[in-house]
Amino acid sequence: MNNNKLTVSHAPFWHDGDSLFKLNLNIMIAALPAILYGIIQFGAPAMGVLALSLSSAMIWELIMNLVSKKQFSIGDLDSAVIGLLFGMMLPATSPWWLVITGTFVAVIIGKMIFGGIGSNPFNPALLGMAILMLSWRTFFDFDTAYVNYEFSFTALAPLAAIKSQGAGAAELFSISDLLMGKEVGAIGSTFGLGIIFGGIYLLLRGYIRWQITVSFILGILATAFLFNMSNPDAYANPLFHLFSGYTLLGAFFLATENSSSPVNNIPMLIYGFLGGVMIILMRNIGVYADGTVLGILLINLVSPLIDNIRPKALGRGVNNA
């Protein structure tokens, strides 16, 4: 009898050659169209905010590595992606201390305290944004933030406009203008077409799951449609909601974050759709003009429960003992 035993690692046993560095690098590449447009539109202050956000996020992780006496992990670019996405959600006029405080919360509290990459239950960038929005809400009033800027288009934040003036304010913004970035907002969230191109790139490369993105968009459209049908004078049309605010950024770059989202097909569909529903509910009923940040954090919270939803196996097992 052969008593030799094979000791193997856990599944999966086949590796496609991708690395965490490559994943994060591709996410940063996909975000470039929206970032470059934001820098062109909002000028040097936008570049300063993005640079400070990205660099400070990496420095916070480096400090945490030194304090905990662990191997340096900034080379995987995970904290760089956190800092970049966080900076994309900020107005170009954000003060330096707001940026640094936000990246501290995102990297140290949102990621490192939970055990580092793969262990965080919430999207770190969104957690940092949520703390800032709850603590210093006035900095995210885009109309006030850009009061000294001169634009060639209607210089209003679309979602804030319909929140205060009703659905009639949506007529000030055409869908083509929203797609081409002719709106006031965060540095990396205004150029809808650029975000879509970047998102499609990530989908085609297999770096994000289509189930989450598609169901998220369907949740936005379906819920906004129902509100609009019930009272078109108070609630904007679905496409307006889809192409304004953080919506597209959420669909392609935020809700799809691997550690805080489900891994099974049916749960991913439920997760994405529920996120879209929550965002429209917050926009139309809640106090915040854009509920994307808090809406995705809520579905992050229930992600482990949703991921337990699986179809029952067909048939019955046979005992051959």
C-alpha positions in Angstrom: 0.0 0.0 0.0 1.2 3.5 -0.9 1.2 5.6 2.3 2.5 8.7 0.6 0.3 11.8 1.3 0.1 14.9 -0.7 -0.1 18.2 1.1 -1.6 21.0 -0.9 -2.8 24.5 -0.3 -6.5 25.5 -0.3 -8.4 26.2 -3.6 -8.2 27.7 -6.1 -5.4 25.7 -7.6 -5.1 27.7 -10.8 -3.8 31.3 -10.9 -4.4 33.5 -13.9 -1.2 35.5 -13.2 -2.9 38.7 -12.1 -1.6 40.4 -8.9 -3.1 42.9 -6.5 -0.7 45.5 -7.9 -2.0 44.9 -11.5 -5.6 45.1 -10.3 -5.1 48.4 -8.6 -3.0 49.8 -11.4 -5.8 49.1 -13.9 -8.3 50.8 -11.6 -6.2 53.9 -11.5 -5.8 53.8 -15.3 -9.6 53.4 -15.7 -10.1 56.5 -13.5 -7.8 58.7 -15.6 -10.3 60.1 -18.1 -12.5 61.4 -15.2 -9.5 62.7 -13.3 -7.9 64.5 -16.2 -11.2 66.2 -17.1 -11.6 67.2 -13.4 -8.2 68.8 -13.4 -8.9 70.7 -16.7 -12.3 71.9 -15.4 -11.3 72.9 -11.9 -7.7 73.7 -12.4 -4.5 73.4 -10.3 -6.5 73.2 -6.9 -8.0 69.9 -8.2 -4.6 68.5 -8.9 -3.4 69.5 -5.5 -6.3 67.8 -3.7 -5.8 64.6 -5.7 -2.0 64.6 -5.1 -2.4 65.2 -1.4 -5.1 62.6 -1.1 -3.2 59.9 -2.9 0.1 60.6 -1.2 -1.3 61.0 2.3 -3.2 57.7 2.0 0.0 55.9 1.2 1.9 57.6 4.0 -0.8 56.6 6.5 -0.4 53.0 5.5 3.3 53.3 5.7 3.1 54.7 9.2 0.8 51.9 10.3 3.2 49.3 8.9 6.0 50.9 10.9 4.0 51.1 14.1 2.8 47.5 13.8 6.2 46.3 12.7 4.8 44.6 9.6 6.2 44.4 6.1 5.6 47.5 4.0 2.5 47.0 1.9 2.2 50.2 0.0 3.7 48.6 -3.1 0.4 46.8 -3.9 -1.1 50.3 -4.6 -4.2 49.5 -2.5 -3.9 52.6 -0.4 -3.1 54.6 -3.6 -6.4 53.6 -5.0 -8.2 54.5 -1.8 -6.6 57.9 -1.8 -7.3 58.4 -5.5 -11.0 57.5 -5.2 -11.3 59.5 -2.1 -9.8 62.6 -3.8 -12.1 62.1 -6.8 -15.1 62.6 -4.4 -13.9 65.9 -3.0 -14.5 69.4 -4.3 -11.3 71.1 -5.7 -11.5 73.7 -3.0 -11.1 71.2 -0.1 -8.6 72.5 2.6 -5.5 70.4 3.2 -6.5 69.3 6.7 -9.9 68.0 5.4 -8.1 65.8 2.9 -5.6 64.5 5.4 -8.3 63.8 8.0 -10.3 61.9 5.4 -7.5 59.7 4.2 -6.6 58.9 7.9 -10.1 57.6 8.5 -10.2 55.8 5.2 -6.8 54.0 5.5 -6.3 53.6 9.2 -9.9 53.1 10.4 -11.4 51.8 7.2 -8.7 49.4 6.3 -5.7 48.8 8.6 -7.6 48.4 11.9 -9.7 45.6 10.4 -6.6 43.7 9.4 -5.5 45.2 6.1 -6.5 44.4 2.6 -9.3 41.9 2.2 -10.5 42.3 5.7 -12.4 45.6 5.6 -16.2 45.3 5.8 -16.7 48.8 4.4 -15.3 50.5 1.4 -12.5 52.6 3.0 -12.8 55.6 0.7 -16.5 55.8 1.4 -16.0 55.5 5.1 -13.7 58.4 5.1 -16.1 60.4 3.0 -19.0 59.6 5.3 -17.1 60.9 8.4 -16.2 64.1 6.6 -19.8 64.7 5.3 -21.3 64.1 8.8 -18.7 66.3 10.5 -18.1 69.2 8.0 -21.2 69.1 5.7 -20.7 72.7 4.5 -17.5 71.7 2.6 -19.6 69.5 0.3 -22.0 72.3 -0.7 -20.6 72.4 -4.3 -22.5 75.6 -5.2 -20.7 77.4 -2.4 -17.4 75.7 -3.0 -17.2 77.0 -6.6 -18.7 80.4 -6.0 -15.5 82.1 -7.3 -15.2 79.9 -10.4 -16.5 81.0 -13.8 -18.0 78.2 -15.9 -19.4 78.2 -19.4 -22.5 76.2 -18.3 -25.1 76.4 -15.5 -23.0 76.6 -12.4 -25.2 74.6 -10.1 -24.9 71.2 -8.5 -27.7 69.2 -10.2 -28.9 67.1 -7.3 -28.8 70.1 -4.9 -30.8 72.1 -7.4 -33.7 69.6 -7.6 -33.6 69.1 -3.8 -34.2 72.8 -3.2 -36.3 73.7 -6.3 -38.1 70.5 -7.3 -37.9 68.4 -10.4 -38.3 71.4 -12.6 -34.7 72.3 -12.0 -33.7 69.2 -14.0 -34.6 71.1 -17.2 -31.5 73.3 -16.6 -29.3 70.2 -17.3 -29.5 68.2 -20.5 -28.4 64.5 -20.4 -25.7 65.3 -22.9 -24.3 68.1 -20.7 -24.3 65.8 -17.7 -22.4 63.1 -19.7 -19.9 65.7 -20.9 -19.2 67.0 -17.4 -21.0 70.3 -17.7 -22.1 70.3 -14.0 -20.7 71.4 -10.7 -19.5 68.6 -8.5 -16.6 66.6 -7.1 -13.3 66.5 -9.0 -13.7 63.0 -10.5 -17.5 62.6 -10.6 -18.7 65.2 -13.2 -17.4 63.6 -16.5 -20.0 60.8 -16.8 -18.8 59.7 -20.2 -15.2 59.3 -18.9 -16.4 57.2 -15.9 -18.4 55.0 -18.2 -15.4 54.4 -20.5 -13.3 53.6 -17.5 -15.9 51.3 -16.0 -16.4 49.4 -19.3 -12.6 48.9 -19.5 -12.7 47.3 -16.0 -15.6 45.1 -16.9 -14.0 43.9 -20.1 -10.7 43.1 -18.2 -12.7 41.3 -15.5 -11.5 43.5 -12.7 -15.1 44.3 -11.5 -18.2 42.2 -11.5 -20.9 43.1 -14.1 -23.6 41.7 -11.8 -23.1 44.5 -9.3 -22.8 47.3 -11.8 -25.8 46.3 -13.9 -28.1 45.6 -11.0 -26.9 48.9 -9.3 -27.9 50.9 -12.4 -31.2 49.0 -12.7 -32.0 49.8 -9.0 -31.3 53.5 -9.7 -33.5 53.6 -12.8 -36.4 51.5 -11.5 -36.7 53.4 -8.2 -36.3 56.8 -9.8 -38.9 55.8 -12.4 -41.5 54.9 -9.8 -40.9 58.2 -7.9 -41.1 60.1 -11.1 -44.3 58.4 -12.2 -45.9 59.1 -8.8 -45.1 62.8 -8.9 -43.1 64.2 -11.9 -43.2 67.7 -10.4 -41.3 66.7 -7.3 -39.0 63.9 -8.5 -36.6 64.0 -11.4 -36.5 61.4 -14.2 -34.3 58.3 -14.0 -31.6 59.3 -16.4 -31.1 62.6 -14.6 -30.3 60.6 -11.4 -28.1 58.1 -13.3 -25.8 60.8 -14.8 -25.5 63.2 -11.9 -23.7 63.2 -8.6 -21.6 60.2 -7.5 -24.0 57.7 -9.2 -21.7 56.4 -12.0 -18.7 56.5 -9.8 -20.6 54.3 -7.4 -21.7 51.9 -10.1 -18.3 51.2 -11.5 -15.7 52.1 -8.8 -17.3 52.1 -5.3 -20.0 49.5 -5.0 -17.7 47.0 -6.8 -14.9 47.1 -4.2 -14.0 43.4 -3.6 -13.6 43.2 0.2 -17.0 44.8 1.0 -19.2 43.2 -1.7 -20.6 39.7 -2.2 -18.9 37.0 -4.2 -21.9 34.8 -5.3 -24.0 35.7 -8.4 -27.5 36.0 -6.9 -26.2 38.0 -3.8 -24.3 40.3 -6.1 -27.5 41.1 -8.1 -29.5 41.7 -4.9 -26.6 43.8 -3.4 -26.3 46.1 -6.4 -30.1 46.5 -6.9 -30.6 47.3 -3.2 -27.8 49.9 -3.4 -29.6 51.7 -6.2 -32.9 51.6 -4.3 -31.3 53.0 -1.2 -29.6 55.9 -3.0 -32.8 57.1 -4.6 -34.7 56.8 -1.4 -32.1 58.9 0.3 -32.2 61.5 -2.4 -35.9 61.8 -2.7 -36.9 61.3 1.0 -33.7 62.0 3.0 -31.9 65.2 3.9 -28.9 64.7 1.7 -29.0 65.7 -2.0 -26.8 62.7 -3.0 -27.1 59.5 -0.9 -24.5 57.5 -2.8 -21.9 57.4 -0.1 -24.3 56.4 2.7 -26.3 54.1 0.5 -23.3 52.0 -0.5 -22.1 51.9 3.1 -25.4 50.4 4.1 -25.3 47.6 1.6 -21.6 47.0 2.7 -23.1 46.4 6.1 -25.6 43.8 5.0 -23.2 42.2 2.4 -22.3 39.2 4.6 -26.0 38.4 5.1 -26.8 38.8 1.4 -23.9 36.6 0.5 -25.6 33.6 2.3 -28.5 33.7 -0.1 -27.8 30.8 -2.5 -30.1 28.5 -4.6 -30.8 25.1 -3.1 -29.2 22.1 -4.6 -31.4 19.9 -6.8 -31.7 16.2 -6.1 -30.8 14.2 -3.1 -27.4 12.8 -2.1 -26.8 9.0 -2.2 -25.1 7.3 0.8 -22.9 4.5 -0.6 -21.7 3.4 2.8 
